[in-house]
Amino acid sequence: MPQIRTEQQPVTQITVVEAEPGKQGQALDLMTQRAEFMARQPGFVSISLHRSLDGRRIVNYVQWESRDLLAAAHRSPEFRKEWGEFDELADDIDPHLYEVARVVG
């Protein structure tokens, strides 16, 4: 379950993926497979995948206990094995780390 709070917050990575036209579903399927692998890695908190209604973008909202554990999971050969196929499905992959600045409500 995502944890959105300003105190004792997990590491949050938000990645926006722009899929090739007509390939959002394929990209989402591959990202779902990767998310299932990541869910078994040390430090995992949550992953939420969102698809845009225009059929082009996927937003991957990832939370991890620490930057080091997240980086270790990303370096895993099993995680990276589908990277070439993913590059064929996406025009742009834009990952960044974030912290919660404010929570309203």
N, C-alpha and C positions, 0 to 999 in steps of 0.2 A: 504494500500500500504506500503510495507517495506520502512523504512527510514534508509539508510546507510550513515552515516556522522560521523565525528569525534567530532563535537561540538553539544551540546544540544541533545545528542542522547538518545533514549529510552533504557530501559533495554532489553537486548537480551538474550534469552535462546535458545540454540541449543541442541536438543536431537537426538541422533542416536539410532534407534531401530533396532535390528536384529531379523527379523521374523523367525519363525519356517519354515522349508522348505515347499514350496507350500502354505504358509499362508500370504504372503505379501499383497495380495488383501484384505483379511479379516481384517488384521491389519490396512490397510490404510482406509478402510470403517469405522472402529470404531474410528480411529483418526480423520477422517473427521467429524463424528457426534460430537465428543468432541470439535473440532475446532469451529463448528457452535454454540455450547453452550458458549464457551469462548468468541466468538465475541460479545456476549450480556453482558459481564461482565464489571464492571467499570475499566477504565484504559487500555482497549484493544486498541492496535495499529494495529497489523497484525499477521497473521499466514500463513506460506507457508509450504506445505508438498511436499517433493521430494521423489521419489522412485528410487532405484538403478536399473540399467538395468539387474543385475544378479538375480533379484527376491528375494533378501534377506533383504535389508536394506531400512529403511525409515528415512529421516532426517526431523525433525520438527523445523522450524525456527520461533520463537515466539518473538514478540516485545510488550512491555507493558510500560505504563507511569512510573511505579515505582515498585520496588521490593515488597513492602508491598501489593500493589494491585494484583500483579501476585501471590504472596503467598496466598492471600485470595481466589482468583479464584481457585487455586489448592486444597484448603481445602474444597471447596464446596461439600456437599454430592451428588449433582447431577453429578458433574464431576467424583467423585470417585466411583459411583455406578457400573460402568462397569469394574472396575479394575481387578476383578477376571477373567473375560473373556479375558481381554487383556493379562494377565499373561500366558494364555494358547496359545496365538498367537505369543508371543515373547520370544526369548532366552535371550536377554539382552536389557536393557533400560538404556541409559547413558546420563543424562541431566547435562548441565553446563551453567552457566551465562558467557557472554562475553561482551566485549566492542570493538568498532571499533578502531583499532590502526592506520590504514592508508586507504585512498581511492585513487585509481589511475584511472584516466580517467574521 
